[in-house]
Amino acid sequence: MAGGHPFTSYAFLQLLETTGCVGAKTGWHARHLLLHEEGELVAAAPSYFKTHSRGEFVFDQAWAQAFEAHGLPYYPKLVVAVPFTPVQGPRLLAKDEAARRALAHELAAVCDAVQVSSVHVLFTAPQDRAALAGAGFMLRENVQFHWQNDGYTCTEDFLARLSQDKRKKLRQDTRYVASAGITYRWLEGAQLQRELLEFFYACYVNTYAEHWSQPYLSLEFFLRAHAERVLDFVLILAERDGAPVAVALNVRAGNTLYGRHWGTTEFVKGLHFETCYMQSIAYCIQHGLEYFEGGAQGEHKMARGLLPVKMFSAHWVADRRFAAAIDHFLQRETVAVDGYVDELQRANPFKVDAKSRGGGGA
């Protein structure tokens, strides 16, 4: 029912729990909703009781503050999501459309049954949005930046489709990195030895430390995800004289490369963009992948050929007064997001002839 999506597979969700990344200690209490019909499992939703809003990438802290200001508890809430993973995909895993619609209605009814303030379905797939809207959920828009392979034969072909100023800047960044003695290797499968994943993890932890926060995922999670082939990692490794300097960890699935995590041991001008975006795009071109999803937020990604794509979440609030207020807010926010996307599209980094063909956007 997960449709082969890497982040809604049973193996992935179970690994989050068995490694302790999801559980009582992290405030993600697994309460997966299962729908049976005559003894047969026909639908399921990966669901979690939450006592905070961390690790979701859809920001509702202002809603929580409004509840508290009126003496109402916002937590616990129920979140239907893939923890720590801002990637669009199926959230209502269903045998057929009838089961998907039934599951959406069950989610709308769950607030009273389990005494939560609200239900939030994050980074929904299109088929889920229709079912959730039909059950009375309010839809919310967000923006990510994705790259699409427009039949590029090589990285130079991709760069040639960009406007002159963008192309010049990217080549300049590449030269900065090369002049610092940085070279790259792409590693996957059996090439990914434990010491490389340990180096990645040290960089990953350092990235969080720089922002005064704790990492969501453990070293055990990454080691097991690789060893048990739960995820197919592609490691972009930046080196100087054979010694690792920086790393980006991507996940390959189907025709898509998902940019997930990055870290470095030192500052080199342009290193982040070269490692995370240009090398990942080069990998996609060489391996014939169609999409590269660059993760949450970041309009700076447009300069690297990633274009804006709308993401959607769906929300049910039990208190009808607050539901009405949030609905009005979302209507205004949608207008603002639509205007923001229009503005971004006018700043398309591709040349006019490339824009007319789609210009690399997902």
N, C-alpha and C positions, 0 to 999 in steps of 0.2 A: 504493500500500500504506500510505501515511501517513494515509490517510483524510481528507485536507484539513486536518490539524492544522497550525497556522502554525509551530510550533517543531520539527516533525520533517520539514518539507519539505526537499527536496534543496537548494533555493536558500538557505534559512536556514543549514543546516549547512555548505554550501560557503562561504558568505560569512564565517562564523566563521574558516574556514581561510585564505581568500584575503586577509583583512585582518590576519592574524597574531594574532588573539585566541586561536585554538587552534593549537598547534604546539609544536615542541621548546622554544622560549623560555618558554612558559607552563606547560610540564609536562603538556600535554594532547596525547598522541601519537595521532593518528587511526589506528585499526586496525579499520575497520568489517567486521563479520562478514557475509558473503554466503552464502546457501544456494541452490545450483543443483540442478535436477532435469532430467536429459536436456537439458542446455544452456540451460534456461530459469531465470531468476532467480525464485525462489518466496518468498524471505524474506530479510530483512536486519535488522541491529541496529546503531544508531549507537554505536560502541564506541571506547574510548580507553584506552591504557595511561597510568596515572597514577603519578607519583612523589611525590605529596602528596595531601591530601584537601581542598584549597581549591576553592571554587566549586561545591560539590556540594549543600550544604544538608541533607545527611543525615550525621550526625556519627559518625565511626568512629575518631577519634583515640585513644580509650581502647583499642580493639582493636589498633591499631598499637603502642601502648606495651606492651601485654601480649605481643605477638609479640617485640618487641625485648628485653623483660626475660627472655625465655626463649631468647635467642640466635637467633631466627628472623627472616628478613626479611619485612616486610609489604608493602613496595613493591619492585617494581612490582605493581600490581593492575590488573584490567580493570574499567572502569566503563562500563555501558550507560546513557547519559543524554543529556540536552540540556545542554551546558555552560552554567553560570551561570544556569540557568533552573529555579526550583523550581515547575514547572507539571506537573500530572498529564497524561499523554497516552500514546499508543502508543509502546512501546519495541521490541516484537517486530513488525516490519512484515512482514506475511505475506499470501500469496495466499489462504490458507484456514486453517482450524483445524488441519488435519494438518501443514501447513508450520510453523505457529506452534509446535506441540508439538515438532516435529523441531528447530526452531531453539533452543528452550529446552534440549533435551538436548545439542545441540552446545555451547551455552554452558557447561553443566555439565562437559563433557569438555575444555574449552579450557585449563584450568589446567595440566595436564601437558603439553599440546601446545606452549604458548607460555611456560611457566615463569613463571606469576604465582601469587601466594599465594591469590587469591580473585577472585570475580566479583560485581559489585554492580549491580543493575538498579534505577534510582531513579525515583520518582514514576510508578509503573506504572499502566496502565489495567487495569480489571477483567479483560478477556479475557487479558491477559498474566499476571496473577497466577495464574490457574487453570493455565495451561500451565507456569509456573515452579514452582509448588508440586508439580505432577505430576512434574517433573524432579528434585525433591528440594531445591529452594531453600528457605531459611528466610525467612519473611515478617516484616517489621518495620513497626510502625505509627508514624505521626507525626500531627500535627494542624495544619491550616491554618484560616483563617477566610474564608468566602465569603458573599456576599449574593445573595439570590434575589428576583427581581421577583414580588411576590404580586399582580399586577394593579394596581399603583399608578397613579393618574391623574396625579399630580404629587408634588413633594417634600413638600408639606404633608400629602398623603394618607399617605405613608410615615411621616412624623413622628407623625401621629395614631395610628398603630398601636403606637407605642412606649409603654412605661410612662411615667408622668408625670415621674419624676425624670430618666430618660434624655432625654426630649424637652426638658425644661427646660435640661439641661446642653448639649445640642447647639445649641439656639437661643442660649444664652449665648455659646458659642464663636463662632457665626456673627456675633453682635453685636460681639464683641471684634475680629474680623478686619475687619468693615466699619468700625468706629470708627477703625481704623488707616489708613483710606483705601484699602483693598484692594478691587479689583473683578476680575472673572474673564472670560476668554474661552476658548472651546473651539475648538481649531484642528486641522484635519486636511486631508489631500489637498494640493491646490495652495496652500492657505493657509499651509502650513509652509515658509517660506522658510529659506534657509541660516542667516541671522543668528539666527533663533529656535532652530534646532537647536544652533548654537554656544553660545547662552546656556544652553540646557538642559545641554549638555555641561560647561560651566564649573561649573554647580550640581552636576551628577552627580559630577564630580571632587572638588568641595569636600566633598560628603557622605562620600566615602571618606576624605578627608584628616582629617576630624573624628574618624574612628575609627582613625587611624594605619594606613591600608591603601591599597593601590593599586587603581584601578578595573580591572575585568576587560575592559571593552569600549572600543574606540577611537572617536574622532570619525569616522574614515573608515567604521567599521562602521555607525554611525547614519546618516550621510549617504547611504551606498549603499543601506542597507536601505530608506530612504524613497524615494530617487530611482528605484530599481529595483523598487519595490513588493513587496519581499520581505516586509515587514510593513506593516500599515496602522496608523500611529501616530495616537493622539489625544492632543494636548498640552493639558493644563489649565494655563493661564497666569495667574498672579496678578500684577496690575499696580497701581501707584499713580501717578496722574496720567500715565498712558500709558507709564510706565517699568516694565520687568519686574522683579519682586521674587522670585518663586518659581515652581516649575514641577513638574508631575507628568507623566511619560510613560507612557501606557497603550498597549496593543495591542488592536485590535478584530478579532475573527474570529468569524464565524458569529453566534451569539446571546450571545456572551460578551465582556466587557471585562476584559483582564488588566492589573492594576496592576503596573508593572515598576520604575520608578525615580523618584526625587524629589530635589529640592535647593532651597536658598534662599540668598539673599544676606544675609539678616538674620533676627533672631529677632522674631517677632510671636506673641503668645499665641494658641494655637488654629490657627495657620496651617497646620501640617502636617496636622492632621486635616481641616480644611476643604478643603484643596487635594487631598489624596490620596483621601479617602473621600467626604465629602459632595458634592463637585463631581462625582466619578466616578459616584456613585449617581444624582445628578440627571441626568447625561448618559444613563445607562442607562434611566431612566424616560422621558425625553423621546424617546429613539430606539427604545424598545421592546425593549431587550436584556433577556435573561432572567437573566444571571448577571454578577456582578462578583467576580473573584478577587483578593483583597487582598495576595497574596504570602505569603512564609514567616513563620510564627510570629506572635506579638503578640495576646494575649488582650484587650488594650485595644481592639481592633477591635470587640469585641462591643458596646460602648457605642454604636457607629455602625450596629448592625443586621447585622453580619457574624457568622454562627454557625459553630460548630466543625464541621469536616469531616475525617474520617480520610483520611490519605494513606498509601500503602504503598510499601515497597521490598522487594527480594528479594535474598538473599545466598547465595553458594556459597563455602565455605571448603575448600580442598584438604586441609589437615591435619585428619584426623578427630578428633583430640583437641581441637583448638581449635574445630572445628565443634560438637562436643558441648557445650563450655563456652559458646560463643556462643548455641547453641540454648537452653540453660537460662536464660541472661541474657535472651534475647528473650521467653521465656515469662513471666518476672517483669515485664519492661518492658511487655509487652502488658497485663497485669493493671493496672499503674499507669496506662497511657495510657487504658484503658477507664474506670477510675475518675475520671481527670481530665476526660474528656469528659462523663461523667455529672454531675460537679460543675458543669461549665460550662453544661450544658443546664438545670440547676436555676436558673442565673442568667440565663436567657433575658431579653433586654431588651424583648421584646414583651409587650403586654397579654395577659391570659388568652385572650380571644376570638381574638386574632391568632395565639397559639400553636396553638390548635386547628386553624387553617387552614394551618399550616406556618410562619408567622411570619417569612418572609424568608430561611430557611436553605436552603443548597444540599444 
